[in-house]
Amino acid sequence: MTCKNTKHSRVVVTATTDNNGYFWLATKDVSSHAYHRCKVYNVKSSNKNCTITSKMNGGIEGAELRPVKAFLDAEKKPVVLYSVGPLAYEPTCPC
């Protein structure tokens, strides 16, 4: 995830997806007021035969975050959960 023009200038956070394609990123450097300045990008495919980033859901230009749920964590601090649509890779060669 890359966020620009936040109070920290530029924030870059990375995560690896699980076997189901889900990932979890946690950062205190982006407020709920600045999430619209963040985009999520595919970084690297785990499949050597599918390495071309797909256009699906903004995969090339960056997927925008969508707020999904707000709640309090175990320490009673506010947390907002965001989501992006599925991102994908296309086959490297026409098969």
N, CA, C and O atoms as a GROMACS GRO file, in nm:
protein
  380
    1MET      N    1   0.085  -0.116   0.000
    1MET     CA    2   0.000   0.000   0.000
    1MET      C    3   0.090   0.122   0.000
    1MET      O    4   0.188   0.128   0.074
    2THR      N    5   0.057   0.218  -0.083
    2THR     CA    6   0.129   0.344  -0.088
    2THR      C    7   0.030   0.457  -0.062
    2THR      O    8  -0.077   0.462  -0.122
    3CYS      N    9   0.067   0.546   0.029
    3CYS     CA   10  -0.016   0.662   0.060
    3CYS      C   11   0.068   0.787   0.037
    3CYS      O   12   0.181   0.796   0.084
    4LYS      N   13   0.012   0.883  -0.036
    4LYS     CA   14   0.084   1.006  -0.065
    4LYS      C   15   0.013   1.124   0.000
    4LYS      O   16  -0.108   1.120   0.024
    5ASN      N   17   0.089   1.228   0.027
    5ASN     CA   18   0.036   1.353   0.081
    5ASN      C   19  -0.030   1.337   0.217
    5ASN      O   20  -0.127   1.406   0.248
    6THR      N   21   0.022   1.247   0.298
    6THR     CA   22  -0.024   1.238   0.436
    6THR      C   23   0.068   1.325   0.519
    6THR      O   24   0.163   1.383   0.465
    7LYS      N   25   0.044   1.336   0.647
    7LYS     CA   26   0.132   1.419   0.730
    7LYS      C   27   0.273   1.362   0.736
    7LYS      O   28   0.367   1.430   0.777
    8HIS      N   29   0.289   1.235   0.694
    8HIS     CA   30   0.421   1.173   0.690
    8HIS      C   31   0.478   1.174   0.549
    8HIS      O   32   0.571   1.099   0.521
    9SER      N   33   0.424   1.258   0.461
    9SER     CA   34   0.468   1.272   0.323
    9SER      C   35   0.432   1.152   0.238
    9SER      O   36   0.342   1.160   0.154
   10ARG      N   37   0.500   1.041   0.257
   10ARG     CA   38   0.470   0.919   0.181
   10ARG      C   39   0.484   0.799   0.273
   10ARG      O   40   0.584   0.786   0.344
   11VAL      N   41   0.385   0.714   0.271
   11VAL     CA   42   0.387   0.593   0.354
   11VAL      C   43   0.378   0.473   0.262
   11VAL      O   44   0.291   0.466   0.175
   12VAL      N   45   0.469   0.377   0.280
   12VAL     CA   46   0.467   0.253   0.204
   12VAL      C   47   0.466   0.137   0.303
   12VAL      O   48   0.554   0.128   0.388
   13VAL      N   49   0.367   0.050   0.292
   13VAL     CA   50   0.354  -0.066   0.380
   13VAL      C   51   0.331  -0.188   0.292
   13VAL      O   52   0.253  -0.183   0.197
   14THR      N   53   0.399  -0.298   0.323
   14THR     CA   54   0.382  -0.420   0.243
   14THR      C   55   0.332  -0.535   0.329
   14THR      O   56   0.352  -0.538   0.451
   15ALA      N   57   0.266  -0.629   0.263
   15ALA     CA   58   0.217  -0.750   0.330
   15ALA      C   59   0.210  -0.862   0.228
   15ALA      O   60   0.206  -0.838   0.108
   16THR      N   61   0.210  -0.984   0.277
   16THR     CA   62   0.199  -1.102   0.192
   16THR      C   63   0.060  -1.161   0.211
   16THR      O   64   0.010  -1.169   0.323
   17THR      N   65  -0.001  -1.203   0.101
   17THR     CA   66  -0.133  -1.264   0.112
   17THR      C   67  -0.123  -1.404   0.170
   17THR      O   68  -0.020  -1.470   0.162
   18ASP      N   69  -0.234  -1.447   0.229
   18ASP     CA   70  -0.240  -1.585   0.277
   18ASP      C   71  -0.280  -1.676   0.160
   18ASP      O   72  -0.288  -1.631   0.046
   19ASN      N   73  -0.304  -1.803   0.188
   19ASN     CA   74  -0.339  -1.899   0.083
   19ASN      C   75  -0.471  -1.866   0.014
   19ASN      O   76  -0.497  -1.914  -0.097
   20ASN      N   77  -0.554  -1.785   0.078
   20ASN     CA   78  -0.683  -1.747   0.020
   20ASN      C   79  -0.678  -1.610  -0.048
   20ASN      O   80  -0.779  -1.563  -0.099
   21GLY      N   81  -0.561  -1.547  -0.049
   21GLY     CA   82  -0.546  -1.418  -0.114
   21GLY      C   83  -0.575  -1.298  -0.026
   21GLY      O   84  -0.579  -1.185  -0.075
   22TYR      N   85  -0.596  -1.319   0.104
   22TYR     CA   86  -0.623  -1.209   0.196
   22TYR      C   87  -0.492  -1.159   0.257
   22TYR      O   88  -0.396  -1.234   0.272
   23PHE      N   89  -0.492  -1.030   0.291
   23PHE     CA   90  -0.376  -0.973   0.359
   23PHE      C   91  -0.423  -0.876   0.466
   23PHE      O   92  -0.536  -0.828   0.462
   24TRP      N   93  -0.336  -0.849   0.561
   24TRP     CA   94  -0.365  -0.759   0.671
   24TRP      C   95  -0.251  -0.659   0.680
   24TRP      O   96  -0.135  -0.698   0.693
   25LEU      N   97  -0.284  -0.531   0.672
   25LEU     CA   98  -0.186  -0.424   0.690
   25LEU      C   99  -0.232  -0.338   0.806
   25LEU      O  100  -0.349  -0.301   0.815
   26ALA      N  101  -0.141  -0.308   0.894
   26ALA     CA  102  -0.174  -0.219   1.005
   26ALA      C  103  -0.068  -0.109   1.009
   26ALA      O  104   0.052  -0.136   1.010
   27THR      N  105  -0.114   0.015   1.012
   27THR     CA  106  -0.022   0.127   1.022
   27THR      C  107  -0.087   0.238   1.103
   27THR      O  108  -0.207   0.261   1.094
   28LYS      N  109  -0.007   0.306   1.181
   28LYS     CA  110  -0.055   0.421   1.257
   28LYS      C  111  -0.022   0.551   1.184
   28LYS      O  112  -0.054   0.659   1.233
   29ASP      N  113   0.042   0.539   1.067
   29ASP     CA  114   0.084   0.657   0.993
   29ASP      C  115  -0.022   0.712   0.899
   29ASP      O  116   0.000   0.815   0.834
   30VAL      N  117  -0.136   0.647   0.890
   30VAL     CA  118  -0.244   0.692   0.802
   30VAL      C  119  -0.371   0.703   0.885
   30VAL      O  120  -0.414   0.606   0.947
   31SER      N  121  -0.429   0.821   0.886
   31SER     CA  122  -0.552   0.840   0.963
   31SER      C  123  -0.674   0.802   0.879
   31SER      O  124  -0.664   0.785   0.758
   32SER      N  125  -0.787   0.789   0.945
   32SER     CA  126  -0.910   0.757   0.872
   32SER      C  127  -0.951   0.873   0.782
   32SER      O  128  -1.036   0.856   0.695
   33HIS      N  129  -0.892   0.989   0.801
   33HIS     CA  130  -0.921   1.104   0.716
   33HIS      C  131  -0.834   1.105   0.590
   33HIS      O  132  -0.864   1.177   0.495
   34ALA      N  133  -0.727   1.026   0.588
   34ALA     CA  134  -0.633   1.028   0.475
   34ALA      C  135  -0.637   0.899   0.393
   34ALA      O  136  -0.557   0.884   0.300
   35TYR      N  137  -0.726   0.806   0.424
   35TYR     CA  138  -0.726   0.678   0.354
   35TYR      C  139  -0.748   0.694   0.204
   35TYR      O  140  -0.700   0.612   0.126
   36HIS      N  141  -0.821   0.798   0.163
   36HIS     CA  142  -0.848   0.818   0.020
   36HIS      C  143  -0.722   0.854  -0.058
   36HIS      O  144  -0.724   0.858  -0.181
   37ARG      N  145  -0.612   0.880   0.012
   37ARG     CA  146  -0.484   0.909  -0.054
   37ARG      C  147  -0.398   0.784  -0.067
   37ARG      O  148  -0.282   0.792  -0.106
   38CYS      N  149  -0.456   0.670  -0.035
   38CYS     CA  150  -0.382   0.544  -0.039
   38CYS      C  151  -0.431   0.455  -0.153
   38CYS      O  152  -0.550   0.456  -0.188
   39LYS      N  153  -0.339   0.380  -0.210
   39LYS     CA  154  -0.374   0.282  -0.313
   39LYS      C  155  -0.296   0.154  -0.285
   39LYS      O  156  -0.184   0.156  -0.233
   40VAL      N  157  -0.357   0.042  -0.321
   40VAL     CA  158  -0.295  -0.089  -0.302
   40VAL      C  159  -0.254  -0.143  -0.438
   40VAL      O  160  -0.331  -0.137  -0.535
   41TYR      N  161  -0.133  -0.196  -0.445
   41TYR     CA  162  -0.078  -0.250  -0.570
   41TYR      C  163  -0.032  -0.393  -0.550
   41TYR      O  164   0.010  -0.432  -0.441
   42ASN      N  165  -0.042  -0.472  -0.656
   42ASN     CA  166   0.025  -0.602  -0.657
   42ASN      C  167   0.175  -0.575  -0.666
   42ASN      O  168   0.217  -0.484  -0.737
   43VAL      N  169   0.254  -0.652  -0.594
   43VAL     CA  170   0.398  -0.634  -0.598
   43VAL      C  171   0.466  -0.749  -0.671
   43VAL      O  172   0.549  -0.727  -0.759
   44LYS      N  173   0.430  -0.871  -0.635
   44LYS     CA  174   0.496  -0.987  -0.695
   44LYS      C  175   0.402  -1.107  -0.691
   44LYS      O  176   0.337  -1.134  -0.590
   45SER      N  177   0.397  -1.177  -0.803
   45SER     CA  178   0.315  -1.297  -0.811
   45SER      C  179   0.392  -1.416  -0.755
   45SER      O  180   0.514  -1.426  -0.771
   46SER      N  181   0.321  -1.506  -0.691
   46SER     CA  182   0.385  -1.628  -0.642
   46SER      C  183   0.390  -1.735  -0.750
   46SER      O  184   0.452  -1.840  -0.732
   47ASN      N  185   0.324  -1.709  -0.863
   47ASN     CA  186   0.320  -1.804  -0.974
   47ASN      C  187   0.404  -1.750  -1.089
   47ASN      O  188   0.371  -1.646  -1.146
   48LYS      N  189   0.512  -1.818  -1.123
   48LYS     CA  190   0.603  -1.768  -1.227
   48LYS      C  191   0.538  -1.764  -1.365
   48LYS      O  192   0.591  -1.699  -1.455
   49ASN      N  193   0.425  -1.832  -1.383
   49ASN     CA  194   0.354  -1.832  -1.511
   49ASN      C  195   0.251  -1.720  -1.522
   49ASN      O  196   0.195  -1.696  -1.629
   50CYS      N  197   0.225  -1.652  -1.412
   50CYS     CA  198   0.129  -1.541  -1.411
   50CYS      C  199   0.196  -1.421  -1.345
   50CYS      O  200   0.190  -1.406  -1.223
   51THR      N  201   0.260  -1.337  -1.425
   51THR     CA  202   0.336  -1.226  -1.369
   51THR      C  203   0.293  -1.089  -1.419
   51THR      O  204   0.350  -0.988  -1.380
   52ILE      N  205   0.192  -1.085  -1.505
   52ILE     CA  206   0.145  -0.957  -1.558
   52ILE      C  207   0.028  -0.908  -1.472
   52ILE      O  208  -0.074  -0.977  -1.460
   53THR      N  209   0.043  -0.790  -1.414
   53THR     CA  210  -0.064  -0.736  -1.330
   53THR      C  211  -0.189  -0.712  -1.413
   53THR      O  212  -0.182  -0.650  -1.519
   54SER      N  213  -0.301  -0.759  -1.365
   54SER     CA  214  -0.430  -0.742  -1.433
   54SER      C  215  -0.486  -0.603  -1.406
   54SER      O  216  -0.456  -0.541  -1.304
   55LYS      N  217  -0.568  -0.554  -1.498
   55LYS     CA  218  -0.637  -0.426  -1.480
   55LYS      C  219  -0.755  -0.438  -1.383
   55LYS      O  220  -0.810  -0.337  -1.340
   56MET      N  221  -0.792  -0.559  -1.350
   56MET     CA  222  -0.909  -0.583  -1.265
   56MET      C  223  -0.902  -0.504  -1.134
   56MET      O  224  -0.802  -0.508  -1.064
   57ASN      N  225  -1.009  -0.434  -1.103
   57ASN     CA  226  -1.023  -0.357  -0.978
   57ASN      C  227  -0.911  -0.256  -0.955
   57ASN      O  228  -0.875  -0.229  -0.840
   58GLY      N  229  -0.856  -0.201  -1.061
   58GLY     CA  230  -0.753  -0.099  -1.046
   58GLY      C  231  -0.616  -0.156  -1.017
   58GLY      O  232  -0.532  -0.086  -0.961
   59GLY      N  233  -0.592  -0.280  -1.054
   59GLY     CA  234  -0.465  -0.345  -1.023
   59GLY      C  235  -0.342  -0.275  -1.078
   59GLY      O  236  -0.236  -0.280  -1.016
   60ILE      N  237  -0.354  -0.210  -1.194
   60ILE     CA  238  -0.238  -0.143  -1.253
   60ILE      C  239  -0.221  -0.004  -1.195
   60ILE      O  240  -0.111   0.033  -1.154
   61GLU      N  241  -0.328   0.074  -1.191
   61GLU     CA  242  -0.317   0.212  -1.141
   61GLU      C  243  -0.330   0.220  -0.989
   61GLU      O  244  -0.316   0.328  -0.932
   62GLY      N  245  -0.357   0.110  -0.924
   62GLY     CA  246  -0.370   0.106  -0.780
   62GLY      C  247  -0.516   0.097  -0.738
   62GLY      O  248  -0.599   0.176  -0.783
   63ALA      N  249  -0.546   0.003  -0.653
   63ALA     CA  250  -0.683  -0.017  -0.604
   63ALA      C  251  -0.709   0.077  -0.487
   63ALA      O  252  -0.626   0.091  -0.398
   64GLU      N  253  -0.824   0.141  -0.490
   64GLU     CA  254  -0.860   0.234  -0.383
   64GLU      C  255  -0.918   0.160  -0.263
   64GLU      O  256  -0.989   0.060  -0.277
   65LEU      N  257  -0.886   0.210  -0.146
   65LEU     CA  258  -0.939   0.152  -0.022
   65LEU      C  259  -1.086   0.191  -0.005
   65LEU      O  260  -1.126   0.302  -0.038
   66ARG      N  261  -1.164   0.097   0.046
   66ARG     CA  262  -1.305   0.122   0.078
   66ARG      C  263  -1.326   0.090   0.226
   66ARG      O  264  -1.294  -0.020   0.270
   67PRO      N  265  -1.380   0.185   0.303
   67PRO     CA  266  -1.407   0.154   0.443
   67PRO      C  267  -1.516   0.048   0.453
   67PRO      O  268  -1.618   0.054   0.385
   68VAL      N  269  -1.492  -0.051   0.540
   68VAL     CA  270  -1.586  -0.162   0.555
   68VAL      C  271  -1.652  -0.162   0.693
   68VAL      O  272  -1.773  -0.179   0.705
   69LYS      N  273  -1.570  -0.142   0.797
   69LYS     CA  274  -1.623  -0.155   0.933
   69LYS      C  275  -1.537  -0.075   1.030
   69LYS      O  276  -1.414  -0.073   1.018
   70ALA      N  277  -1.600  -0.009   1.125
   70ALA     CA  278  -1.530   0.061   1.232
   70ALA      C  279  -1.560  -0.011   1.363
   70ALA      O  280  -1.674  -0.054   1.386
   71PHE      N  281  -1.459  -0.024   1.448
   71PHE     CA  282  -1.478  -0.092   1.577
   71PHE      C  283  -1.370  -0.048   1.674
   71PHE      O  284  -1.280   0.027   1.636
   72LEU      N  285  -1.379  -0.092   1.798
   72LEU     CA  286  -1.277  -0.065   1.899
   72LEU      C  287  -1.192  -0.189   1.917
   72LEU      O  288  -1.245  -0.300   1.923
   73ASP      N  289  -1.060  -0.171   1.926
   73ASP     CA  290  -0.973  -0.286   1.947
   73ASP      C  291  -0.974  -0.326   2.095
   73ASP      O  292  -1.051  -0.270   2.174
   74ALA      N  293  -0.889  -0.420   2.132
   74ALA     CA  294  -0.885  -0.471   2.270
   74ALA      C  295  -0.850  -0.362   2.371
   74ALA      O  296  -0.888  -0.371   2.488
   75GLU      N  297  -0.778  -0.259   2.325
   75GLU     CA  298  -0.741  -0.148   2.414
   75GLU      C  299  -0.840  -0.032   2.404
   75GLU      O  300  -0.812   0.078   2.452
   76LYS      N  301  -0.955  -0.058   2.343
   76LYS     CA  302  -1.062   0.041   2.326
   76LYS      C  303  -1.021   0.158   2.236
   76LYS      O  304  -1.074   0.268   2.248
   77LYS      N  305  -0.926   0.134   2.146
   77LYS     CA  306  -0.885   0.236   2.049
   77LYS      C  307  -0.963   0.213   1.920
   77LYS      O  308  -0.986   0.099   1.880
   78PRO      N  309  -1.004   0.323   1.853
   78PRO     CA  310  -1.080   0.306   1.730
   78PRO      C  311  -0.996   0.249   1.616
   78PRO      O  312  -0.880   0.288   1.597
   79VAL      N  313  -1.054   0.157   1.543
   79VAL     CA  314  -0.989   0.093   1.429
   79VAL      C  315  -1.090   0.093   1.314
   79VAL      O  316  -1.210   0.071   1.336
   80VAL      N  317  -1.042   0.119   1.194
   80VAL     CA  318  -1.129   0.110   1.077
   80VAL      C  319  -1.072   0.004   0.985
   80VAL      O  320  -0.953   0.003   0.955
   81LEU      N  321  -1.158  -0.086   0.941
   81LEU     CA  322  -1.119  -0.193   0.850
   81LEU      C  323  -1.153  -0.148   0.708
   81LEU      O  324  -1.265  -0.104   0.680
   82TYR      N  325  -1.055  -0.159   0.619
   82TYR     CA  326  -1.074  -0.121   0.479
   82TYR      C  327  -1.057  -0.244   0.391
   82TYR      O  328  -1.000  -0.345   0.433
   83SER      N  329  -1.108  -0.233   0.270
   83SER     CA  330  -1.099  -0.344   0.176
   83SER      C  331  -1.065  -0.291   0.038
   83SER      O  332  -1.088  -0.173   0.008
   84VAL      N  333  -1.011  -0.377  -0.045
   84VAL     CA  334  -0.998  -0.351  -0.188
   84VAL      C  335  -1.056  -0.472  -0.258
   84VAL      O  336  -1.062  -0.580  -0.200
   85GLY      N  337  -1.099  -0.454  -0.381
   85GLY     CA  338  -1.150  -0.569  -0.455
   85GLY      C  339  -1.037  -0.666  -0.484
   85GLY      O  340  -0.921  -0.633  -0.458
   86PRO      N  341  -1.067  -0.782  -0.535
   86PRO     CA  342  -0.961  -0.878  -0.566
   86PRO      C  343  -0.866  -0.822  -0.671
   86PRO      O  344  -0.909  -0.760  -0.768
   87LEU      N  345  -0.738  -0.846  -0.651
   87LEU     CA  346  -0.636  -0.810  -0.748
   87LEU      C  347  -0.582  -0.940  -0.807
   87LEU      O  348  -0.583  -1.043  -0.740
   88ALA      N  349  -0.535  -0.934  -0.930
   88ALA     CA  350  -0.493  -1.058  -0.994
   88ALA      C  351  -0.376  -1.035  -1.089
   88ALA      O  352  -0.342  -0.922  -1.123
   89TYR      N  353  -0.317  -1.145  -1.130
   89TYR     CA  354  -0.214  -1.147  -1.233
   89TYR      C  355  -0.267  -1.226  -1.352
   89TYR      O  356  -0.349  -1.317  -1.336
   90GLU      N  357  -0.219  -1.192  -1.470
   90GLU     CA  358  -0.256  -1.263  -1.591
   90GLU      C  359  -0.140  -1.352  -1.634
   90GLU      O  360  -0.026  -1.330  -1.592
   91PRO      N  361  -0.168  -1.452  -1.716
   91PRO     CA  362  -0.061  -1.540  -1.764
   91PRO      C  363   0.047  -1.461  -1.839
   91PRO      O  364   0.017  -1.367  -1.912
   92THR      N  365   0.172  -1.502  -1.819
   92THR     CA  366   0.284  -1.437  -1.885
   92THR      C  367   0.280  -1.461  -2.035
   92THR      O  368   0.313  -1.372  -2.114
   93CYS      N  369   0.242  -1.581  -2.075
   93CYS     CA  370   0.233  -1.613  -2.218
   93CYS      C  371   0.091  -1.658  -2.250
   93CYS      O  372   0.022  -1.710  -2.162
   94PRO      N  373   0.045  -1.639  -2.374
   94PRO     CA  374  -0.088  -1.690  -2.409
   94PRO      C  375  -0.086  -1.842  -2.409
   94PRO      O  376  -0.013  -1.904  -2.486
   95CYS      N  377  -0.166  -1.902  -2.323
   95CYS     CA  378  -0.166  -2.048  -2.309
   95CYS      C  379  -0.292  -2.109  -2.364
   95CYS      O  380  -0.308  -2.231  -2.360
   0.00000   0.00000   0.00000
